[in-house]
Amino acid sequence: MATIVILGIIAVALWLVFFVFFPLGRGAIYDPSTLEETRVMADLAELVPGETAADLGSGDGRVVIALAQRGGEAHGYEVNPFLVVLSRRRIRAKGLQGRAYIHWGSFWGRDLSRYDAITVFQVGFVMSRLESKLKRELAPGARVVSHYWRFPSLRPEIAHGNVYRYRIG
């Protein structure tokens, strides 16, 4: 009985470290979008063949997969190594290698200028800094889709429930 309790405590501690505290220090905790929210995010991104998109904080890869299934090339950036492995397995299972990619690491140091569309489900305290980065790096006309959290000065051109699409001017 004591062994089960100790294993339970270790499991909870690992979960807190890898899925709450570590990610929260770099952005958002792992809180996956529902299947409907994922579909809406991918639809609003309007990714077409020949375009590329990035999901910033890609979690379990569901948005990256949804974007790649629409014909474009999709990249996810994720700091949690467990979620990176899970995402890559899901991409292989869906047969999307060559169209969907998961990068282990933070998107903050990455140049996002090559992307036509960006999707995010971050937290409120990063949205101002993220808005500055996106305005600085994305080309005019690039689409940015945010689940739940809004940018401080960008105005959404489309809102569907708690999913918003912005266009970089």
C-alpha positions as CSV (number, residue, x, y, z in Angstrom):
1,M,0.0,0.0,0.0
2,A,2.8,2.4,0.9
3,T,4.5,1.7,-2.5
4,I,1.3,2.7,-4.3
5,V,1.0,5.9,-2.4
6,I,4.7,6.8,-3.1
7,L,4.3,6.0,-6.8
8,G,1.1,8.1,-6.9
9,I,3.0,11.0,-5.3
10,I,5.8,10.7,-7.7
11,A,3.4,10.6,-10.7
12,V,1.6,13.7,-9.5
13,A,4.9,15.5,-8.9
14,L,6.1,14.6,-12.4
15,W,2.8,15.7,-13.9
16,L,2.9,19.0,-12.1
17,V,6.5,19.6,-13.2
18,F,6.1,18.7,-16.9
19,F,2.5,19.8,-17.5
20,V,2.0,22.8,-15.2
21,F,5.0,24.5,-13.6
22,F,7.6,24.1,-16.4
23,P,5.2,25.1,-19.2
24,L,3.6,28.0,-17.2
25,G,7.1,29.5,-16.7
26,R,7.4,29.6,-20.5
27,G,3.8,30.3,-21.6
28,A,0.7,28.2,-21.0
29,I,-0.1,25.0,-19.2
30,Y,-1.3,22.0,-21.2
31,D,-5.0,22.6,-21.7
32,P,-6.0,21.0,-25.0
33,S,-8.7,22.6,-27.2
34,T,-11.8,20.5,-27.7
35,L,-12.2,18.8,-31.1
36,E,-14.8,21.5,-32.1
37,E,-12.4,24.3,-31.0
38,T,-9.6,22.6,-33.0
39,R,-11.8,22.4,-36.1
40,V,-12.8,26.1,-35.8
41,M,-9.1,27.2,-35.3
42,A,-8.1,25.2,-38.4
43,D,-11.0,26.5,-40.4
44,L,-10.4,30.2,-39.5
45,A,-6.7,29.8,-40.3
46,E,-7.8,29.1,-43.9
47,L,-4.6,27.3,-44.8
48,V,-4.4,26.2,-48.4
49,P,-1.9,24.0,-50.2
50,G,1.4,25.8,-50.6
51,E,1.0,27.8,-47.4
52,T,2.6,27.1,-44.0
53,A,1.3,27.5,-40.5
54,A,2.7,27.3,-37.0
55,D,0.9,26.4,-33.8
56,L,2.7,28.1,-30.9
57,G,2.6,25.8,-27.9
58,S,1.3,22.8,-29.9
59,G,0.5,20.5,-27.0
60,D,-0.6,17.1,-28.2
61,G,-0.5,18.2,-31.9
62,R,-4.2,18.2,-32.6
63,V,-4.2,21.7,-34.2
64,V,-1.1,20.9,-36.2
65,I,-2.8,17.8,-37.5
66,A,-6.0,19.6,-38.3
67,L,-4.0,22.3,-40.2
68,A,-2.0,19.7,-42.2
69,Q,-5.2,17.8,-43.1
70,R,-6.3,21.0,-44.9
71,G,-3.5,20.7,-47.3
72,G,-0.8,23.1,-46.1
73,E,2.4,22.5,-44.2
74,A,2.0,22.8,-40.4
75,H,4.6,23.2,-37.7
76,G,4.2,23.0,-34.0
77,Y,6.4,24.4,-31.3
78,E,6.3,22.7,-27.9
79,V,8.5,22.8,-24.8
80,N,7.1,19.7,-23.1
81,P,9.1,16.6,-24.3
82,F,6.3,14.2,-23.5
83,L,3.9,16.1,-25.6
84,V,6.4,16.3,-28.5
85,V,6.7,12.5,-28.5
86,L,2.9,12.1,-28.3
87,S,2.4,14.6,-31.2
88,R,5.0,13.0,-33.4
89,R,3.3,9.6,-32.8
90,R,-0.1,11.0,-33.7
91,I,1.3,12.6,-36.9
92,R,2.8,9.3,-38.0
93,A,-0.5,7.5,-37.1
94,K,-2.4,9.9,-39.4
95,G,0.1,9.5,-42.2
96,L,1.0,13.2,-42.2
97,Q,4.8,13.0,-42.2
98,G,6.2,15.5,-44.6
99,R,3.3,17.9,-44.0
100,A,3.2,18.1,-40.2
101,Y,6.2,18.8,-38.0
102,I,6.7,19.2,-34.2
103,H,9.7,21.1,-33.0
104,W,10.9,20.6,-29.5
105,G,11.6,24.0,-28.0
106,S,10.2,27.5,-27.4
107,F,8.9,29.5,-30.3
108,W,10.1,32.8,-28.7
109,G,13.6,32.5,-30.2
110,R,12.3,31.3,-33.6
111,D,11.8,33.5,-36.6
112,L,8.1,33.2,-37.6
113,S,8.4,35.2,-40.8
114,R,8.0,32.2,-43.1
115,Y,4.5,31.4,-41.9
116,D,1.2,32.5,-43.6
117,A,-0.9,31.6,-40.5
118,I,-0.3,31.2,-36.8
119,T,-2.5,29.5,-34.2
120,V,-2.2,30.0,-30.5
121,F,-3.8,29.0,-27.2
122,Q,-1.6,30.7,-24.7
123,V,-2.4,32.7,-21.5
124,G,-3.2,36.3,-21.0
125,F,0.1,37.4,-19.6
126,V,2.0,36.5,-22.8
127,M,-0.4,38.1,-25.3
128,S,1.1,41.6,-25.4
129,R,4.6,40.2,-25.9
130,L,3.4,37.8,-28.5
131,E,1.5,40.5,-30.4
132,S,4.7,42.5,-30.6
133,K,6.6,39.5,-31.9
134,L,3.9,38.7,-34.5
135,K,3.7,42.3,-35.8
136,R,7.4,42.5,-36.1
137,E,7.9,39.1,-37.9
138,L,4.8,38.2,-39.9
139,A,4.2,39.6,-43.4
140,P,1.2,41.9,-43.9
141,G,-1.9,39.8,-44.5
142,A,-0.8,36.9,-42.3
143,R,-3.6,35.3,-40.3
144,V,-3.4,34.7,-36.6
145,V,-6.0,32.6,-34.8
146,S,-6.2,32.7,-31.1
147,H,-8.2,30.4,-28.8
148,Y,-9.8,32.2,-25.9
149,W,-7.1,34.9,-25.2
150,R,-7.2,38.1,-27.1
151,F,-4.4,40.4,-28.2
152,P,-4.3,43.8,-26.5
153,S,-4.4,46.1,-29.6
154,L,-5.2,43.9,-32.6
155,R,-8.9,43.7,-33.4
156,P,-10.3,40.4,-34.5
157,E,-11.8,40.3,-38.0
158,I,-13.7,37.2,-37.2
159,A,-14.9,35.7,-33.9
160,H,-16.4,32.3,-33.6
161,G,-17.3,31.6,-30.0
162,N,-14.1,32.0,-28.1
163,V,-11.8,31.7,-31.2
164,Y,-10.6,34.9,-32.9
165,R,-8.9,35.5,-36.2
166,Y,-6.7,38.5,-36.7
167,R,-4.9,39.8,-39.8
168,I,-1.5,41.4,-39.5
169,G,-1.7,44.8,-41.1
